[in-house]
Amino acid sequence: MNQQVYDAAKTLHIAGITVAAGMSLMDLILFRYFWNSDPRQPQEGILIEKIIGRLQRVMGIGMLLTIAAGVTMMVYLHAVWGQQLWLRVKMGILLLLIINALSFRRILGKRIHARMTQEQNVQTLRSGMTAVQLTQLVLFLVIFVLSVFRFN
């Protein structure tokens, strides 16, 4: 593998994590709009929910791109970074990020979809979703910091 492949993988890795983190931020912002939408106009809430669903797909693509490019860089460097503490911590946080997105976020998303069909008390659902979204953003921030400072 040559240097150009490594540079391309590094660029795609950075682009993928940026897309995923950006979609997490958009998820938080759009849910703020969703919670403030007028219950007498359900079309508005349904539209926001559809947009959020599409953004989740884009976030997933960003994460897949990040992981694929990261594996490509590790192959190129023959696991040079694998021994460093910052990368091991980053991998653990990445695992937490994936678990948070695939389990908690998905479960709460299904409950919100159910809210669209029947009105119920949503305060605990709203606070739970906000906690999951803020956790996602904090985990992305930690990954960015670890990638920049690379401590041992």
C-alpha positions as CSV (number, residue, x, y, z in Angstrom):
1,M,0.0,0.0,0.0
2,N,1.4,3.4,-0.9
3,Q,1.3,6.8,0.9
4,Q,-1.6,8.1,-1.3
5,V,-3.9,5.3,-0.2
6,Y,-3.0,6.1,3.5
7,D,-3.7,9.8,2.9
8,A,-7.0,9.0,1.2
9,A,-8.0,6.7,4.1
10,K,-7.0,9.4,6.6
11,T,-9.1,12.0,4.7
12,L,-12.1,9.6,4.6
13,H,-11.7,8.8,8.2
14,I,-11.8,12.4,9.2
15,A,-14.7,13.1,6.9
16,G,-16.7,10.1,8.2
17,I,-16.3,11.1,11.8
18,T,-17.2,14.7,11.0
19,V,-20.3,13.6,9.2
20,A,-21.4,11.3,12.0
21,A,-20.8,14.0,14.7
22,G,-22.5,16.6,12.6
23,M,-25.5,14.4,12.2
24,S,-25.6,13.8,15.9
25,L,-25.7,17.6,16.5
26,M,-28.5,17.9,13.8
27,D,-30.4,15.1,15.5
28,L,-30.3,17.1,18.8
29,I,-31.4,20.3,17.1
30,L,-34.2,18.7,15.1
31,F,-35.6,17.0,18.1
32,R,-35.8,20.4,19.8
33,Y,-38.0,21.5,17.0
34,F,-39.9,18.2,17.1
35,W,-40.7,18.7,20.8
36,N,-41.8,22.2,20.3
37,S,-44.0,21.4,17.2
38,D,-47.7,22.1,17.6
39,P,-49.7,19.0,18.5
40,R,-52.7,20.4,16.6
41,Q,-50.6,20.2,13.4
42,P,-49.3,16.6,13.4
43,Q,-48.0,16.9,9.8
44,E,-45.2,19.1,11.1
45,G,-44.1,16.5,13.6
46,I,-44.3,13.7,11.0
47,L,-42.1,15.7,8.6
48,I,-39.5,16.4,11.3
49,E,-39.5,12.7,12.3
50,K,-38.9,11.6,8.6
51,I,-36.0,14.0,8.3
52,I,-34.5,12.7,11.5
53,G,-34.8,9.2,10.2
54,R,-32.9,10.1,7.1
55,L,-30.2,11.8,9.0
56,Q,-29.7,8.7,11.1
57,R,-28.9,6.8,7.9
58,V,-26.3,9.5,6.9
59,M,-24.8,9.2,10.4
60,G,-24.6,5.4,10.0
61,I,-22.8,5.9,6.6
62,G,-20.4,8.3,8.3
63,M,-19.6,5.8,11.0
64,L,-19.1,3.0,8.5
65,L,-16.8,5.2,6.5
66,T,-14.9,6.1,9.6
67,I,-14.4,2.4,10.6
68,A,-13.5,1.3,7.1
69,A,-10.9,4.0,6.7
70,G,-9.5,3.4,10.2
71,V,-9.0,-0.3,9.4
72,T,-7.3,0.7,6.2
73,M,-4.9,3.0,8.0
74,M,-4.2,0.3,10.6
75,V,-3.4,-2.2,7.8
76,Y,-1.0,0.4,6.2
77,L,0.8,1.1,9.5
78,H,0.9,-2.6,10.4
79,A,-0.7,-1.9,13.8
80,V,1.9,0.6,14.9
81,W,-0.8,2.6,16.7
82,G,-2.4,-0.5,18.1
83,Q,0.0,-0.5,21.0
84,Q,-0.7,3.1,22.0
85,L,-3.0,3.9,24.9
86,W,-4.9,6.7,23.2
87,L,-6.0,4.4,20.4
88,R,-7.2,1.7,22.7
89,V,-9.2,4.3,24.7
90,K,-10.5,5.7,21.4
91,M,-11.7,2.2,20.3
92,G,-13.5,1.7,23.7
93,I,-15.2,5.0,23.3
94,L,-16.1,4.1,19.7
95,L,-17.7,0.9,21.0
96,L,-19.7,2.9,23.6
97,L,-20.8,5.3,20.8
98,I,-22.1,2.5,18.7
99,I,-23.9,0.8,21.6
100,N,-25.4,4.2,22.5
101,A,-26.6,4.8,19.0
102,L,-27.8,1.3,18.2
103,S,-29.5,0.5,21.5
104,F,-30.7,3.5,23.4
105,R,-31.2,5.9,20.5
106,R,-33.1,3.3,18.4
107,I,-35.4,2.3,21.3
108,L,-36.2,5.9,22.1
109,G,-36.8,6.6,18.4
110,K,-39.4,3.8,18.2
111,R,-41.1,5.2,21.3
112,I,-41.2,8.6,19.7
113,H,-42.7,7.1,16.6
114,A,-45.4,5.6,18.8
115,R,-46.0,9.1,20.2
116,M,-47.0,10.2,16.7
117,T,-49.9,7.8,16.7
118,Q,-51.1,8.4,20.3
119,E,-50.7,11.2,22.7
120,Q,-49.1,10.3,26.0
121,N,-46.9,11.8,28.7
122,V,-43.6,12.5,26.8
123,Q,-41.5,14.3,29.4
124,T,-39.5,11.2,30.4
125,L,-39.1,10.2,26.8
126,R,-37.9,13.7,25.9
127,S,-35.3,13.8,28.8
128,G,-34.1,10.3,27.9
129,M,-33.6,11.2,24.3
130,T,-31.8,14.4,25.2
131,A,-29.5,12.5,27.5
132,V,-28.7,10.0,24.8
133,Q,-28.0,12.7,22.2
134,L,-25.8,14.7,24.6
135,T,-23.9,11.5,25.4
136,Q,-23.3,10.9,21.7
137,L,-21.9,14.4,21.3
138,V,-19.6,14.1,24.4
139,L,-18.3,10.8,23.1
140,F,-17.6,12.3,19.7
141,L,-15.8,15.2,21.4
142,V,-13.6,12.8,23.4
143,I,-12.8,10.9,20.2
144,F,-11.7,14.2,18.5
145,V,-9.6,15.2,21.5
146,L,-7.9,11.7,21.6
147,S,-7.2,11.8,17.9
148,V,-5.6,15.3,18.1
149,F,-3.5,14.9,21.3
150,R,-2.6,11.1,21.0
151,F,-1.3,10.7,24.6
152,N,0.5,7.6,25.8
